[in-house]
Amino acid sequence: MQRLQRVARDLSGQILAILRELAELGIEVKAADGLADFRSRLHGRTVYLCWRFGEPSIGHYHELHGGFAGRRPLPTDGDFVGDLLQ
């Protein structure tokens, strides 16, 4: 049991370190199944570009408080400014 607890602590530490690295890049991991948001600006307002594991590219965005349910396809006239580290 102690060995398994050590393994779990080690894995937890590795996961936290990876999440910190991603946060430093401006990537906000929203779910363990591979949902991530990236702050950007669209038409003068701050939004999240939204990507889910398995999608070939970032093709959606949502408002800061809209969440995944508020995802919309990226507009063709997208005037995006990326890499908005808060």
C-alpha positions in Angstrom: 0.0 0.0 0.0 2.8 2.4 0.8 4.5 1.7 -2.5 1.3 2.5 -4.3 0.9 5.7 -2.3 4.4 6.8 -3.3 3.7 6.0 -7.0 0.5 8.1 -6.8 2.3 11.0 -5.1 5.1 10.9 -7.8 2.6 10.8 -10.6 0.6 13.6 -9.1 3.8 15.7 -8.8 4.6 15.0 -12.5 1.1 16.0 -13.6 1.2 19.2 -11.5 4.6 20.1 -13.1 3.2 19.6 -16.6 0.1 21.7 -15.8 2.4 24.5 -14.5 4.4 24.4 -17.7 1.3 24.6 -19.8 0.0 27.5 -17.8 3.2 29.4 -18.4 2.6 29.0 -22.1 -0.9 30.4 -21.7 -2.7 27.1 -22.0 -5.6 26.6 -19.5 -6.3 22.9 -19.2 -10.0 22.6 -18.5 -10.5 18.8 -18.3 -8.3 15.8 -18.0 -9.7 14.3 -21.2 -7.9 17.0 -23.2 -10.0 20.2 -23.2 -7.9 23.3 -23.3 -8.4 27.1 -23.7 -6.1 29.8 -25.0 -6.8 33.5 -24.4 -7.0 35.6 -27.5 -8.7 38.7 -28.7 -11.4 38.7 -31.3 -12.8 42.0 -32.7 -11.4 43.9 -29.7 -12.7 41.6 -26.9 -10.9 38.8 -25.0 -12.2 35.3 -25.7 -10.9 31.8 -25.3 -9.8 29.8 -28.3 -11.0 26.3 -27.5 -9.4 22.9 -28.4 -10.3 19.4 -27.5 -8.1 16.4 -27.8 -8.5 14.7 -31.2 -9.4 17.9 -33.1 -6.9 18.5 -35.9 -6.6 22.2 -35.1 -8.2 25.0 -33.1 -11.5 25.7 -34.8 -13.7 27.1 -32.0 -13.9 29.9 -29.5 -16.1 30.9 -26.6 -16.6 33.9 -24.4 -14.6 33.9 -21.1 -17.6 32.9 -19.1 -19.4 30.9 -21.8 -17.6 27.6 -21.3 -17.5 24.6 -23.6 -21.3 24.7 -24.1 -20.9 28.2 -25.6 -18.4 27.1 -28.3 -18.8 28.6 -31.7 -16.8 28.0 -34.9 -14.1 30.5 -35.6 -15.4 33.3 -37.8 -13.9 33.6 -41.3 -13.2 37.3 -40.6 -11.4 36.3 -37.4 -9.2 39.2 -36.3 -7.5 37.2 -33.6 -4.5 38.2 -31.5 -3.1 35.2 -29.7 -0.8 34.5 -26.8 -2.6 36.6 -24.2 -0.9 35.7 -21.0 -2.9 37.2 -18.2 
